[in-house]
Amino acid sequence: MRKEKKSIGRTVRPIFIPNRNSIGVIEQEIEFNWYMGMSLEVRRRSIRSFHEKAKEQGFNHILEASSKSEQEIGIQLSAFFLKNIKGYPVENLFQSSKVFVNGGPYRDLLTVTPREAKKDSRLRESGKMVKFTFNQKDFPLEPKSLFYDWLYLNVLFSERNLVLRETFFENHFDAFSDIEFNPQKSFSCQARTLALCVSLCENEGVQDFIQDPVGFSQKFDLYNKVITSDLNKQTELF
């Protein structure tokens, strides 16, 4: 008799909380039921479980920022859908800015679908990544999510996204999630960037960060990660 495949597991993922007193982001680890499968409905079951457990920790207004979100604004704010003034999605802008020892940046990735840009074989076959280049300006690889944050905020604060931006801030979300983000496999996450965006706005730092992301991040120790598994216990990881 064939063994039935397990359909539900347990996993731990972070939600991202804007630091409203000083500039930065707090990560709260949440354990929840993970439903096996790749379909939209299955992913949304996992999101519901994720958010239910987060609410038990005191977070009542959470935005799932991904293409799998049940909230329309969460889909619009995903890197696959958020576009700059020329109509290029954040995901395409990000992938087409990568420079490797043996190639890049691959600007043709601007004109394919976001999924195709992310999966392009050249991004894995061009050797070690050395930097990002955007509009003829170079950005360092460290801190790891600095360029992604800078790029995303530039797009969000462009004239094209004025209405979306206003709607986002009017909602006053207290935390953000991205069901597709696995911290063991990647480092850039639109949910974290949105939490940073709220923190920057409430501390009047958005334009300063956009103008000088490296200097600003050093001044405010912006990427000194704060993780907590308990609302009353915060641990700084250096």
Accessible surface in RSA format (square Angstrom, percent):
REM  Atomic radii and reference values for relative SASA: ProtOr
REM  Chains: A
REM  Algorithm: Lee & Richards
REM  Probe-radius: 1.40
REM  Slices: 20
REM RES _ NUM      All-atoms   Total-Side   Main-Chain    Non-polar    All polar
REM                ABS   REL    ABS   REL    ABS   REL    ABS   REL    ABS   REL
RES MET A   1   244.89 126.8 155.63 103.0  89.25 212.5 132.40 112.6 112.48 149.0
RES ARG A   2   228.16  95.8 199.06 101.5  29.10  69.3  82.36 112.6 145.80  88.4
RES LYS A   3   193.38  94.3 169.05 103.7  24.33  57.9 118.38 106.5  75.00  79.9
RES GLU A   4   166.34  95.5 139.98 105.9  26.36  62.8  58.48 113.1 107.86  88.1
RES LYS A   5   181.01  88.3 158.05  97.0  22.96  54.7 109.05  98.2  71.96  76.7
RES LYS A   6   149.29  72.8 133.56  81.9  15.73  37.5  91.08  82.0  58.22  62.0
RES SER A   7    70.60  59.7  64.85  86.5   5.75  13.3  39.83  84.8  30.78  43.1
RES ILE A   8    72.93  41.5  67.99  50.7   4.95  11.9  67.99  49.0   4.95  13.4
RES GLY A   9     8.58  10.6   0.00   N/A   8.58  10.6   8.58  23.5   0.01   0.0
RES ARG A  10   127.80  53.7  94.82  48.3  32.98  78.5  57.60  78.7  70.20  42.5
RES THR A  11    27.27  19.4  19.76  20.0   7.51  17.9  15.54  20.9  11.73  17.7
RES VAL A  12    70.67  46.5  58.73  53.2  11.94  28.8  58.73  51.0  11.94  32.4
RES ARG A  13    33.13  13.9  32.54  16.6   0.59   1.4   1.78   2.4  31.36  19.0
RES PRO A  14     9.34   6.8   7.11   6.5   2.23   8.1   7.11   5.9   2.23  13.9
RES ILE A  15     0.00   0.0   0.00   0.0   0.00   0.0   0.00   0.0   0.00   0.0
RES PHE A  16     2.47   1.2   2.47   1.5   0.00   0.0   2.47   1.5   0.00   0.0
RES ILE A  17    23.88  13.6  23.88  17.8   0.00   0.0  23.88  17.2   0.00   0.0
RES PRO A  18     4.17   3.0   0.00   0.0   4.17  15.2   0.00   0.0   4.17  25.9
RES ASN A  19    36.41  25.1  34.12  33.0   2.30   5.5   2.30   5.5  34.11  33.0
RES ARG A  20    96.77  40.6  78.55  40.0  18.22  43.4  49.64  67.8  47.13  28.6
RES ASN A  21   145.15 100.1 114.77 110.9  30.38  73.2  32.46  78.1 112.69 108.9
RES SER A  22    61.73  52.2  57.61  76.9   4.11   9.5  44.14  94.0  17.59  24.6
RES ILE A  23    22.86  13.0   8.38   6.2  14.48  34.9   8.38   6.0  14.48  39.3
RES GLY A  24     8.20  10.1   0.00   N/A   8.20  10.1   8.20  22.5   0.00   0.0
RES VAL A  25    11.73   7.7   0.56   0.5  11.17  26.9   0.56   0.5  11.17  30.3
RES ILE A  26    25.30  14.4  25.30  18.8   0.00   0.0  25.30  18.2   0.00   0.0
RES GLU A  27    14.44   8.3  14.44  10.9   0.00   0.0   1.03   2.0  13.40  10.9
RES GLN A  28     0.30   0.2   0.30   0.2   0.00   0.0   0.00   0.0   0.30   0.2
RES GLU A  29    73.74  42.3  64.18  48.6   9.56  22.8   6.94  13.4  66.80  54.5
RES ILE A  30     6.29   3.6   3.67   2.7   2.63   6.3   6.29   4.5   0.00   0.0
RES GLU A  31    91.78  52.7  81.43  61.6  10.35  24.6  17.26  33.4  74.52  60.8
RES PHE A  32     0.00   0.0   0.00   0.0   0.00   0.0   0.00   0.0   0.00   0.0
RES ASN A  33    46.60  32.1  46.59  45.0   0.01   0.0   0.00   0.0  46.60  45.0
RES TRP A  34    40.30  16.2  40.30  19.5   0.00   0.0  25.44  13.6  14.85  24.1
RES TYR A  35    47.17  22.0  47.17  26.8   0.00   0.0  16.32  12.3  30.86  38.0
RES MET A  36    82.14  42.5  66.16  43.8  15.98  38.0  49.67  42.2  32.47  43.0
RES GLY A  37    36.56  45.1   0.00   N/A  36.56  45.1  26.70  73.3   9.85  22.1
RES MET A  38   152.25  78.8 134.99  89.3  17.26  41.1 115.60  98.3  36.65  48.5
RES SER A  39    60.81  51.4  46.64  62.2  14.17  32.7  53.45 113.8   7.36  10.3
RES LEU A  40    82.64  46.0  76.12  54.5   6.52  16.4  76.16  53.5   6.48  17.4
RES GLU A  41    81.10  46.6  78.72  59.6   2.38   5.7  46.94  90.8  34.16  27.9
RES VAL A  42    21.90  14.4  21.90  19.8   0.00   0.0  21.90  19.0   0.00   0.0
RES ARG A  43    19.22   8.1  19.22   9.8   0.00   0.0   0.00   0.0  19.22  11.6
RES ARG A  44    49.33  20.7  49.33  25.1   0.00   0.0   0.80   1.1  48.53  29.4
RES ARG A  45   104.95  44.1 101.36  51.7   3.60   8.6  24.89  34.0  80.06  48.5
RES SER A  46     0.00   0.0   0.00   0.0   0.00   0.0   0.00   0.0   0.00   0.0
RES ILE A  47     6.51   3.7   6.51   4.9   0.00   0.0   6.51   4.7   0.00   0.0
RES ARG A  48    89.36  37.5  85.07  43.4   4.29  10.2  51.84  70.9  37.51  22.7
RES SER A  49    11.34   9.6   8.57  11.4   2.77   6.4   7.62  16.2   3.72   5.2
RES PHE A  50     0.43   0.2   0.43   0.3   0.00   0.0   0.43   0.3   0.00   0.0
RES HIS A  51    23.24  12.7  23.24  16.2   0.00   0.0   8.27   8.5  14.97  17.4
RES GLU A  52   108.43  62.3 104.36  79.0   4.07   9.7  39.34  76.1  69.09  56.4
RES LYS A  53    70.44  34.4  68.97  42.3   1.47   3.5  27.35  24.6  43.10  45.9
RES ALA A  54     0.00   0.0   0.00   0.0   0.00   0.0   0.00   0.0   0.00   0.0
RES LYS A  55   104.79  51.1  93.12  57.1  11.68  27.8  37.32  33.6  67.48  71.9
RES GLU A  56   125.10  71.8  86.07  65.1  39.03  92.9  44.87  86.8  80.23  65.5
RES GLN A  57    70.06  39.2  64.35  47.0   5.70  13.6   8.25  17.6  61.81  46.9
RES GLY A  58    48.33  59.6   0.00   N/A  48.33  59.6  28.18  77.3  20.15  45.1
RES PHE A  59    15.05   7.5  15.05   9.3   0.00   0.0  15.05   9.1   0.00   0.0
RES ASN A  60   108.31  74.7  91.99  88.9  16.31  39.3  28.70  69.1  79.61  76.9
RES HIS A  61    73.85  40.4  73.25  50.9   0.60   1.5  53.05  54.7  20.79  24.2
RES ILE A  62     8.61   4.9   0.53   0.4   8.08  19.5   0.53   0.4   8.08  21.9
RES LEU A  63     0.00   0.0   0.00   0.0   0.00   0.0   0.00   0.0   0.00   0.0
RES GLU A  64     0.43   0.2   0.43   0.3   0.00   0.0   0.43   0.8   0.00   0.0
RES ALA A  65     0.00   0.0   0.00   0.0   0.00   0.0   0.00   0.0   0.00   0.0
RES SER A  66     1.47   1.2   1.47   2.0   0.00   0.0   1.47   3.1   0.00   0.0
RES SER A  67    32.33  27.3  19.18  25.6  13.16  30.3  11.60  24.7  20.73  29.0
RES LYS A  68    35.68  17.4  35.68  21.9   0.00   0.0  21.35  19.2  14.33  15.3
RES SER A  69     0.00   0.0   0.00   0.0   0.00   0.0   0.00   0.0   0.00   0.0
RES GLU A  70    89.52  51.4  56.40  42.7  33.12  78.9  24.58  47.5  64.93  53.0
RES GLN A  71    57.56  32.2  52.17  38.1   5.39  12.8  38.30  81.5  19.26  14.6
RES GLU A  72   110.93  63.7 101.99  77.2   8.93  21.3  54.36 105.1  56.57  46.2
RES ILE A  73    20.98  11.9  18.24  13.6   2.74   6.6  18.58  13.4   2.40   6.5
RES GLY A  74     0.00   0.0   0.00   N/A   0.00   0.0   0.00   0.0   0.00   0.0
RES ILE A  75    33.43  19.0  33.43  24.9   0.00   0.0  33.43  24.1   0.00   0.0
RES GLN A  76    73.38  41.0  70.54  51.6   2.85   6.8  22.45  47.8  50.93  38.6
RES LEU A  77     0.00   0.0   0.00   0.0   0.00   0.0   0.00   0.0   0.00   0.0
RES SER A  78     2.01   1.7   2.01   2.7   0.00   0.0   2.01   4.3   0.00   0.0
RES ALA A  79     3.65   3.4   3.28   5.1   0.36   0.8   3.28   4.6   0.36   1.0
RES PHE A  80    40.40  20.2  33.98  21.0   6.42  16.7  33.98  20.6   6.42  18.4
RES PHE A  81   107.70  53.9  94.69  58.6  13.01  33.9  95.12  57.7  12.58  36.0
RES LEU A  82     2.13   1.2   0.46   0.3   1.67   4.2   2.13   1.5   0.00   0.0
RES LYS A  83    75.34  36.8  73.46  45.1   1.88   4.5  18.65  16.8  56.69  60.4
RES ASN A  84    21.55  14.9  21.55  20.8   0.00   0.0   8.22  19.8  13.33  12.9
RES ILE A  85   110.92  63.1  91.19  67.9  19.73  47.6  91.19  65.7  19.73  53.5
RES LYS A  86   160.91  78.5 128.56  78.9  32.35  77.0  78.75  70.9  82.17  87.5
RES GLY A  87    25.21  31.1   0.00   N/A  25.21  31.1  12.71  34.9  12.50  28.0
RES TYR A  88    62.92  29.4  62.92  35.8   0.00   0.0  25.13  18.9  37.79  46.6
RES PRO A  89    12.12   8.8  12.12  11.0   0.00   0.0  12.12  10.0   0.00   0.0
RES VAL A  90     0.00   0.0   0.00   0.0   0.00   0.0   0.00   0.0   0.00   0.0
RES GLU A  91    12.73   7.3  12.73   9.6   0.00   0.0   0.00   0.0  12.73  10.4
RES ASN A  92     0.07   0.1   0.07   0.1   0.00   0.0   0.00   0.0   0.07   0.1
RES LEU A  93     7.21   4.0   7.04   5.0   0.18   0.5   7.10   5.0   0.11   0.3
RES PHE A  94    12.51   6.3  12.51   7.7   0.00   0.0  12.51   7.6   0.00   0.0
RES GLN A  95     8.43   4.7   8.25   6.0   0.18   0.4   0.00   0.0   8.43   6.4
RES SER A  96     1.27   1.1   1.27   1.7   0.00   0.0   0.00   0.0   1.27   1.8
RES SER A  97     0.12   0.1   0.12   0.2   0.00   0.0   0.00   0.0   0.12   0.2
RES LYS A  98    34.91  17.0  34.73  21.3   0.18   0.4   3.57   3.2  31.34  33.4
RES VAL A  99    15.32  10.1  15.32  13.9   0.00   0.0  15.32  13.3   0.00   0.0
RES PHE A 100    14.68   7.3   7.65   4.7   7.04  18.3   7.65   4.6   7.04  20.1
RES VAL A 101    94.50  62.2  63.96  57.9  30.53  73.6  69.25  60.2  25.24  68.5
RES ASN A 102   110.01  75.9  77.09  74.5  32.92  79.3  27.44  66.0  82.57  79.8
RES GLY A 103    23.74  29.3   0.00   N/A  23.74  29.3  20.75  56.9   3.00   6.7
RES GLY A 104    25.75  31.8   0.00   N/A  25.75  31.8   1.13   3.1  24.62  55.1
RES PRO A 105    44.53  32.5  29.80  27.2  14.73  53.6  29.80  24.6  14.73  91.6
RES TYR A 106    34.17  16.0  31.42  17.9   2.75   7.2  27.36  20.6   6.81   8.4
RES ARG A 107    95.01  39.9  87.69  44.7   7.32  17.4  58.52  80.0  36.49  22.1
RES ASP A 108    75.69  53.0  63.36  63.1  12.33  29.1  47.00 110.6  28.68  28.6
RES LEU A 109     1.48   0.8   1.48   1.1   0.00   0.0   1.48   1.0   0.00   0.0
RES LEU A 110    35.15  19.6  31.37  22.4   3.78   9.5  31.37  22.0   3.78  10.2
RES THR A 111   106.09  75.5  70.40  71.4  35.69  85.1  60.69  81.5  45.40  68.6
RES VAL A 112    55.31  36.4  40.35  36.5  14.96  36.1  47.16  41.0   8.15  22.1
RES THR A 113    72.45  51.5  68.31  69.3   4.13   9.8  69.05  92.7   3.40   5.1
RES PRO A 114    24.65  18.0  24.65  22.5   0.00   0.0  24.65  20.4   0.00   0.0
RES ARG A 115   127.74  53.6 127.29  64.9   0.44   1.1  53.76  73.5  73.98  44.8
RES GLU A 116    98.16  56.4  89.28  67.5   8.88  21.2  40.79  78.9  57.37  46.8
RES ALA A 117     0.00   0.0   0.00   0.0   0.00   0.0   0.00   0.0   0.00   0.0
RES LYS A 118   105.25  51.3  93.39  57.3  11.86  28.2  44.50  40.1  60.75  64.7
RES LYS A 119   129.43  63.1 120.89  74.2   8.54  20.3  65.70  59.1  63.74  67.9
RES ASP A 120    31.52  22.1  23.95  23.8   7.57  17.9   8.19  19.3  23.34  23.3
RES SER A 121    50.25  42.5  46.03  61.4   4.22   9.7  20.67  44.0  29.58  41.4
RES ARG A 122    75.54  31.7  75.10  38.3   0.44   1.0  44.87  61.3  30.67  18.6
RES LEU A 123    20.78  11.6   7.53   5.4  13.25  33.3   7.53   5.3  13.25  35.6
RES ARG A 124   161.29  67.7 125.45  64.0  35.84  85.3  77.23 105.5  84.06  50.9
RES GLU A 125   130.33  74.8  96.26  72.8  34.06  81.1  44.57  86.2  85.75  70.0
RES SER A 126     6.30   5.3   5.04   6.7   1.26   2.9   1.19   2.5   5.11   7.2
RES GLY A 127    41.34  51.0   0.00   N/A  41.34  51.0  27.10  74.4  14.25  31.9
RES LYS A 128   161.01  78.6 145.43  89.2  15.58  37.1  97.27  87.6  63.75  67.9
RES MET A 129    40.02  20.7  33.70  22.3   6.31  15.0  16.22  13.8  23.80  31.5
RES VAL A 130    69.16  45.5  47.36  42.9  21.79  52.5  50.61  44.0  18.54  50.3
RES LYS A 131    69.78  34.0  69.78  42.8   0.00   0.0  31.08  28.0  38.70  41.2
RES PHE A 132     2.52   1.3   2.52   1.6   0.00   0.0   2.52   1.5   0.00   0.0
RES THR A 133    19.03  13.5  19.03  19.3   0.00   0.0  17.14  23.0   1.90   2.9
RES PHE A 134    30.13  15.1  29.34  18.2   0.78   2.0  29.34  17.8   0.78   2.2
RES ASN A 135   122.66  84.6  93.09  90.0  29.57  71.2  31.29  75.3  91.37  88.3
RES GLN A 136   180.73 101.1 143.86 105.1  36.87  87.8  51.06 108.7 129.67  98.3
RES LYS A 137   100.84  49.2  97.33  59.7   3.51   8.4  74.36  66.9  26.48  28.2
RES ASP A 138    80.69  56.5  60.08  59.8  20.61  48.7  24.63  58.0  56.06  55.9
RES PHE A 139     3.99   2.0   2.19   1.4   1.81   4.7   3.94   2.4   0.06   0.2
RES PRO A 140    55.35  40.3  45.71  41.7   9.64  35.1  54.04  44.6   1.31   8.2
RES LEU A 141    53.86  30.0  46.95  33.6   6.91  17.4  47.07  33.1   6.79  18.3
RES GLU A 142   102.98  59.1  93.82  71.0   9.17  21.8  58.24 112.6  44.74  36.5
RES PRO A 143    42.24  30.8  38.05  34.7   4.18  15.2  42.12  34.8   0.11   0.7
RES LYS A 144   107.93  52.7 102.10  62.6   5.83  13.9  68.42  61.6  39.51  42.1
RES SER A 145     9.52   8.0   8.51  11.4   1.01   2.3   3.51   7.5   6.01   8.4
RES LEU A 146     0.00   0.0   0.00   0.0   0.00   0.0   0.00   0.0   0.00   0.0
RES PHE A 147     0.86   0.4   0.33   0.2   0.53   1.4   0.33   0.2   0.53   1.5
RES TYR A 148    10.66   5.0  10.23   5.8   0.43   1.1   5.29   4.0   5.37   6.6
RES ASP A 149     0.79   0.6   0.79   0.8   0.00   0.0   0.00   0.0   0.79   0.8
RES TRP A 150    24.53   9.8  24.53  11.9   0.00   0.0  24.48  13.1   0.05   0.1
RES LEU A 151     0.70   0.4   0.70   0.5   0.00   0.0   0.70   0.5   0.00   0.0
RES TYR A 152     0.00   0.0   0.00   0.0   0.00   0.0   0.00   0.0   0.00   0.0
RES LEU A 153     0.00   0.0   0.00   0.0   0.00   0.0   0.00   0.0   0.00   0.0
RES ASN A 154    46.97  32.4  36.48  35.2  10.50  25.3  12.54  30.2  34.44  33.3
RES VAL A 155     5.43   3.6   4.19   3.8   1.24   3.0   5.43   4.7   0.00   0.0
RES LEU A 156     0.00   0.0   0.00   0.0   0.00   0.0   0.00   0.0   0.00   0.0
RES PHE A 157    48.71  24.4  26.18  16.2  22.52  58.6  26.42  16.0  22.29  63.8
RES SER A 158    24.04  20.3  15.62  20.8   8.42  19.4  24.04  51.2   0.00   0.0
RES GLU A 159   148.51  85.3 128.15  97.0  20.36  48.5  47.66  92.2 100.86  82.3
RES ARG A 160   116.88  49.1  82.49  42.0  34.40  81.9  27.62  37.7  89.27  54.1
RES ASN A 161    11.25   7.8   9.92   9.6   1.33   3.2   1.33   3.2   9.92   9.6
RES LEU A 162    82.62  46.0  82.48  59.0   0.14   0.3  82.48  57.9   0.14   0.4
RES VAL A 163   112.95  74.3 112.54 101.9   0.40   1.0 112.54  97.8   0.40   1.1
RES LEU A 164    25.18  14.0  20.28  14.5   4.90  12.3  23.76  16.7   1.42   3.8
RES ARG A 165    35.44  14.9  35.44  18.1   0.00   0.0   2.69   3.7  32.75  19.8
RES GLU A 166    89.13  51.2  84.60  64.0   4.52  10.8  30.29  58.6  58.84  48.0
RES THR A 167    55.16  39.2  55.04  55.8   0.12   0.3  38.40  51.6  16.77  25.3
RES PHE A 168     2.90   1.4   1.29   0.8   1.61   4.2   1.29   0.8   1.61   4.6
RES PHE A 169    57.16  28.6  51.34  31.8   5.82  15.1  53.95  32.7   3.21   9.2
RES GLU A 170   125.83  72.2 104.94  79.4  20.88  49.7  47.02  91.0  78.81  64.3
RES ASN A 171    52.09  35.9  40.70  39.3  11.39  27.4   6.18  14.9  45.91  44.4
RES HIS A 172   142.07  77.6 124.76  86.7  17.31  44.3  91.46  94.3  50.61  58.9
RES PHE A 173     8.28   4.1   4.30   2.7   3.98  10.3   4.30   2.6   3.98  11.4
RES ASP A 174    41.23  28.9  40.36  40.2   0.87   2.1  24.77  58.3  16.47  16.4
RES ALA A 175     0.00   0.0   0.00   0.0   0.00   0.0   0.00   0.0   0.00   0.0
RES PHE A 176     0.25   0.1   0.25   0.2   0.00   0.0   0.25   0.2   0.00   0.0
RES SER A 177     0.00   0.0   0.00   0.0   0.00   0.0   0.00   0.0   0.00   0.0
RES ASP A 178    13.85   9.7   9.86   9.8   3.99   9.4   0.20   0.5  13.65  13.6
RES ILE A 179     1.92   1.1   0.00   0.0   1.92   4.6   0.04   0.0   1.88   5.1
RES GLU A 180    77.92  44.7  51.29  38.8  26.63  63.4  33.50  64.8  44.42  36.3
RES PHE A 181    19.40   9.7  14.92   9.2   4.48  11.7  19.02  11.5   0.38   1.1
RES ASN A 182    27.19  18.8  26.33  25.4   0.87   2.1   8.95  21.6  18.24  17.6
RES PRO A 183    57.44  41.9  34.47  31.4  22.96  83.5  34.79  28.7  22.64 140.7
RES GLN A 184   159.92  89.4 124.78  91.2  35.14  83.7  46.92  99.9 113.00  85.7
RES LYS A 185   175.34  85.5 136.39  83.7  38.95  92.7  88.96  80.1  86.38  92.0
RES SER A 186    53.86  45.5  41.71  55.7  12.14  28.0  40.37  86.0  13.48  18.9
RES PHE A 187    88.75  44.4  77.44  48.0  11.30  29.4  80.95  49.1   7.80  22.3
RES SER A 188    25.06  21.2  10.04  13.4  15.02  34.6   9.92  21.1  15.14  21.2
RES CYS A 189     4.09   3.1   0.33   0.4   3.76   8.8   2.61   6.6   1.48   1.6
RES GLN A 190    17.45   9.8  16.53  12.1   0.92   2.2   1.62   3.4  15.83  12.0
RES ALA A 191     0.00   0.0   0.00   0.0   0.00   0.0   0.00   0.0   0.00   0.0
RES ARG A 192    23.89  10.0  23.89  12.2   0.00   0.0   8.63  11.8  15.25   9.2
RES THR A 193     0.28   0.2   0.28   0.3   0.00   0.0   0.00   0.0   0.28   0.4
RES LEU A 194     0.00   0.0   0.00   0.0   0.00   0.0   0.00   0.0   0.00   0.0
RES ALA A 195     0.00   0.0   0.00   0.0   0.00   0.0   0.00   0.0   0.00   0.0
RES LEU A 196     0.12   0.1   0.12   0.1   0.00   0.0   0.12   0.1   0.00   0.0
RES CYS A 197     0.00   0.0   0.00   0.0   0.00   0.0   0.00   0.0   0.00   0.0
RES VAL A 198    11.23   7.4  11.23  10.2   0.00   0.0  11.23   9.8   0.00   0.0
RES SER A 199     0.00   0.0   0.00   0.0   0.00   0.0   0.00   0.0   0.00   0.0
RES LEU A 200     0.00   0.0   0.00   0.0   0.00   0.0   0.00   0.0   0.00   0.0
RES CYS A 201    39.39  29.8  21.57  24.1  17.82  41.9  15.68  39.7  23.71  25.6
RES GLU A 202    90.06  51.7  55.33  41.9  34.73  82.7  32.73  63.3  57.33  46.8
RES ASN A 203    44.99  31.0  21.54  20.8  23.45  56.5  11.26  27.1  33.73  32.6
RES GLU A 204   159.30  91.5 130.00  98.3  29.31  69.8  53.10 102.7 106.20  86.7
RES GLY A 205     2.04   2.5   0.00   N/A   2.04   2.5   2.04   5.6   0.00   0.0
RES VAL A 206    11.85   7.8   9.83   8.9   2.03   4.9   9.83   8.5   2.03   5.5
RES GLN A 207    98.66  55.2  96.45  70.5   2.21   5.3  53.63 114.2  45.04  34.2
RES ASP A 208    78.86  55.2  74.39  74.0   4.47  10.6  13.81  32.5  65.05  64.9
RES PHE A 209     0.00   0.0   0.00   0.0   0.00   0.0   0.00   0.0   0.00   0.0
RES ILE A 210    27.44  15.6  23.17  17.3   4.27  10.3  23.17  16.7   4.27  11.6
RES GLN A 211   128.76  72.0 103.05  75.3  25.72  61.2  41.00  87.3  87.77  66.6
RES ASP A 212    76.40  53.5  75.05  74.7   1.35   3.2  27.85  65.5  48.55  48.4
RES PRO A 213     3.52   2.6   3.52   3.2   0.00   0.0   3.52   2.9   0.00   0.0
RES VAL A 214    52.41  34.5  52.41  47.4   0.00   0.0  52.41  45.5   0.00   0.0
RES GLY A 215    25.92  32.0   0.00   N/A  25.92  32.0  20.50  56.3   5.42  12.1
RES PHE A 216    15.23   7.6  10.76   6.7   4.47  11.6  14.30   8.7   0.94   2.7
RES SER A 217     4.87   4.1   1.69   2.3   3.18   7.3   1.11   2.4   3.76   5.3
RES GLN A 218   135.29  75.7 109.03  79.7  26.26  62.5  46.37  98.7  88.92  67.4
RES LYS A 219   161.60  78.8 124.31  76.3  37.30  88.8  82.94  74.7  78.66  83.8
RES PHE A 220    80.48  40.3  63.37  39.2  17.12  44.5  68.39  41.5  12.09  34.6
RES ASP A 221    89.15  62.4  78.98  78.6  10.18  24.1  30.99  72.9  58.16  58.0
RES LEU A 222     5.78   3.2   0.00   0.0   5.78  14.5   0.74   0.5   5.04  13.6
RES TYR A 223    46.18  21.6  18.93  10.8  27.25  70.9  21.96  16.5  24.22  29.9
RES ASN A 224    31.07  21.4  16.07  15.5  15.00  36.1  11.03  26.6  20.04  19.4
RES LYS A 225    90.83  44.3  85.44  52.4   5.39  12.8  43.93  39.5  46.90  50.0
RES VAL A 226    25.12  16.5  25.03  22.7   0.10   0.2  25.03  21.7   0.10   0.3
RES ILE A 227    32.44  18.5  31.25  23.3   1.19   2.9  31.25  22.5   1.19   3.2
RES THR A 228     5.09   3.6   2.03   2.1   3.06   7.3   5.09   6.8   0.00   0.0
RES SER A 229    84.29  71.2  62.17  83.0  22.12  51.0  28.46  60.6  55.82  78.2
RES ASP A 230    53.13  37.2  51.78  51.5   1.35   3.2  10.49  24.7  42.64  42.5
RES LEU A 231    85.34  47.5  68.29  48.9  17.06  42.9  68.53  48.1  16.81  45.2
RES ASN A 232   139.23  96.0 105.17 101.6  34.07  82.0  31.44  75.7 107.79 104.2
RES LYS A 233   143.59  70.1 137.81  84.6   5.78  13.8  87.20  78.5  56.39  60.1
RES GLN A 234   106.42  59.5  72.23  52.8  34.18  81.4  18.67  39.7  87.75  66.6
RES THR A 235    77.78  55.3  74.35  75.4   3.43   8.2  48.71  65.4  29.07  43.9
RES GLU A 236    93.25  53.5  76.18  57.6  17.07  40.6  18.70  36.2  74.55  60.9
RES LEU A 237    87.09  48.5  80.10  57.3   6.99  17.6  82.12  57.7   4.97  13.4
RES PHE A 238   201.92 101.0 126.31  78.2  75.62 196.8 157.95  95.8  43.98 125.9
END  Absolute sums over single chains surface
CHAIN  1 A    12776.3      10518.3       2258.0       6582.5       6193.8
END  Absolute sums over all chains
TOTAL         12776.3      10518.3       2258.0       6582.5       6193.8
